[in-house]
Amino acid sequence: MRRNRSKPERQPDPYAHAVRLLARREHSRAELRRKLTHKGHEPDAVDEALERLVAERYQSDARFVETFVRHRVQQGYGPVRIAGELRERGVDEADAEEGLRAAEVDWQSLARDTARRRFGDAPAGDAREWAKRARFLQYRGFPADMVRRALKG
């Protein structure tokens, strides 16, 4: 049976749409704005909805940063990568730095543990293997000095 395609689907108001998105996971304000405008909501209505969400404490960039950083640390990602991903999600640099600092992570220990989980306890056998491990840790977002120390011994 064919559906009647002449009637466009009624778009919910941007506030209700945003609440549904936030029910699934935390979002940054910029992510919500992008998703809502992409779905065809008017920019002015989106801004009003976002203001209301913040006022009602349903949306918080600080809470988003906290949960995002915690999740990525558990996955073994370093500070450089996490900060870049936060920037991509519209979080300003000061909030990203504060979130990384507030997480109180021993980044050096995380780099060492990430390398150990991926490559085991045995040290790299040659320069080629060491370079492979270094590239992996850099891809994961650890700075070069941390990578050197993590692979040292």
Secondary structure as the mmCIF struct_conf table of DSSP 4:
data_model
#
loop_
_struct_conf.conf_type_id
_struct_conf.id
_struct_conf.beg_label_comp_id
_struct_conf.beg_label_asym_id
_struct_conf.beg_label_seq_id
_struct_conf.end_label_comp_id
_struct_conf.end_label_asym_id
_struct_conf.end_label_seq_id
BEND BEND1 SER A 6 LYS A 7
HELX_LH_PP_P HELX_LH_PP_P1 PRO A 8 ASP A 13
HELX_RH_AL_P HELX_RH_AL_P1 PRO A 14 ARG A 24
BEND BEND2 ARG A 25 ARG A 25
HELX_RH_AL_P HELX_RH_AL_P2 ARG A 29 HIS A 38
TURN_TY1_P TURN_TY1_P1 LYS A 39 GLY A 40
HELX_RH_AL_P HELX_RH_AL_P3 PRO A 43 ALA A 55
TURN_TY1_P TURN_TY1_P2 GLU A 56 ARG A 57
BEND BEND3 TYR A 58 TYR A 58
HELX_RH_AL_P HELX_RH_AL_P4 ASP A 61 GLN A 74
TURN_TY1_P TURN_TY1_P3 GLN A 75 GLY A 76
HELX_RH_AL_P HELX_RH_AL_P5 PRO A 79 GLU A 88
TURN_TY1_P TURN_TY1_P4 ARG A 89 GLY A 90
HELX_RH_AL_P HELX_RH_AL_P6 GLU A 93 ALA A 102
TURN_TY1_P TURN_TY1_P5 ALA A 103 GLU A 104
HELX_RH_AL_P HELX_RH_AL_P7 TRP A 107 PHE A 119
BEND BEND4 ASP A 121 ALA A 122
HELX_LH_PP_P HELX_LH_PP_P2 PRO A 123 ALA A 124
BEND BEND5 GLY A 125 ASP A 126
HELX_RH_AL_P HELX_RH_AL_P8 ALA A 127 TYR A 139
TURN_TY1_P TURN_TY1_P6 ARG A 140 GLY A 141
HELX_RH_AL_P HELX_RH_AL_P9 ALA A 144 LEU A 151
#
